[in-house]
Amino acid sequence: MISLDDVRSAAAVIAPHVVRTPLLPFGSGWLKPENLQPVGAFKLRGALNALARLEDRANGVVAYSSGNHAQAVAFAARLHGVPAAIVMPDNTPAVKVEATRALGAEVFIVGITERVERARALVAERGAALIPPFDHPDVIAGQGTIGLEVVEDLPGLDSVVVPMSGGGLISGVATAVKALRPDVRVIGAEPALAADIAESLRAGELVRWDPLRRARTVADALRDEPSELTWAHIREHVDDVITVSEDEVLAAVADLARSARLVAEPSGAVAVAAQAKLGRGVAVVSGGNVDPALLARLLAA
């Protein structure tokens, strides 16, 4: 498991290339708008930290992703002048595929259950380095820098609400927050249609859901499952989970646009939907790479 020192070291590495996002008041709580990052999502933090620490990146990097990690790795690879090959599932929103290609990455589209296998094959074929979306200490430490910033910027912090899927974000944030402020509650947020972590915490062990079952949610960036590494962090540091319906997620997307003037994708609004139930705390708006047609439809309703 990672430590506070790992997160602080990551903060120093990525500082020149990421936005230190502000805390914005919202209702009875606050927002941490990671949708304002250069690639529109928090994933840039972990990708930058992991790629910067690679000992050998001469043959490029490979990643698999539903979209936001893809853009983050493509951005980091371009920054370091190395090629990036990204494997994306065929249910990825077109806006994310196009943005990844625009950053110079080579994109491979596969079935939703085939992306890890294809990525590993590319690594073997090319001698490239794999940067996974969450199952890596350097990725987790990079995401944890959000927790450092929240604690520093809000002395009266009582809770932080973080979306969960593969678990890299909440693992890093929870590690930093609990090390600095053990009294602060770390709350995970999940779509009810992909609530495998909530079920795992109730069961006291990691419960696996079928990928097609998790794929039902409109929150396309939250269709992964935790690894043994992220599950260890979640089990140790996360205090509770709030699940939200699809209608609550989409309502939060519209509310963020209208009331906070923030563009969020459904996955990025899940913590905000959960925060509304909690009534306080800092909600991490994890991403803003929304399908324009979906946003227009929600705002027209």
Buried (B, 14 or more C-beta within 10 A) or exposed (E): EBBBEBBBBBBEBBEEBBEEBEBBEBBEBBBBBBBBBBBBBBBBBBBBBBBBBBEEBEBBBBBBBBBBBBBBBBBBBBBBEBBBBBBBBEEBBEBBBEBBBEBEBBBBBBEBEBBBEBBBBBBEEBEBBBBBBBBBBBBBBBBBBBBBBBBEBBEEBEBBBBBBBBBBBBBBBBBBBBBBBEEBBBBBBBBBBBBBBBBBBEEEEBBEBEBEEBBEBBBBBBBBBBBEBBBBBBBEBBBBBBBBEBEBBBBBBBBBBEEBEBBBBBBBBBBBBBBBEBEBBBBBBBBBBBBEEBBEEBEEE
